[in-house]
Amino acid sequence: MNIVRVVAASIVLLMATFGYICYEKTLVVWWLPILFSFLLSLLTFPLFSGCWQRMAGTKGIVTLFCHFYAVGGTCYFLLLGSNYFWADSSSGWKEEVYILEKENVVKTISSRSGRRYRNVHRTVHYYYLTVRFIDGTCKQVPVSLSVYNRARENGTYIFNMQRGLFGFRVIK
């Protein structure tokens, strides 16, 4: 039973992570998908409370946390993932955005290897553009190195946009 619990928790964690990756490319207010996931979790808890008691092996607050973790993470991914992956390609358009700021985040990653636990360091670069869209929406968007190098602060850049499944705009 512990293997089932760990596998289920890992799958939900991966789904929530992919939901966040889709959020980075979706123009939506940050609290809207979280509110949707919370409300759906709250509404479905009475239906699945017995299932969570068997899964967690206990009663009480632990079943509530298990339900909110599993159903909330799944709903978050289903909302943002389906909006992103099933965006209508025929509704595509190009939108010129104003670049407010360029940001290069450098992180050093260390790992242990070998019997003596020697640290191996490497650096990873993450590139972000803070942009303002025509309607006034500001968003920090992760971009590739080539887009980062072509973009200039206080300049403009053209993004390919599509209308998502639930109507949220998606940067493609």
Helices and strands as residue ranges (DSSP letters): H 2-24, E 26-27, H 31-56, H 61-85, E 88-113, E 118-132, E 138-143, H 145-150, E 156-163, E 169-171
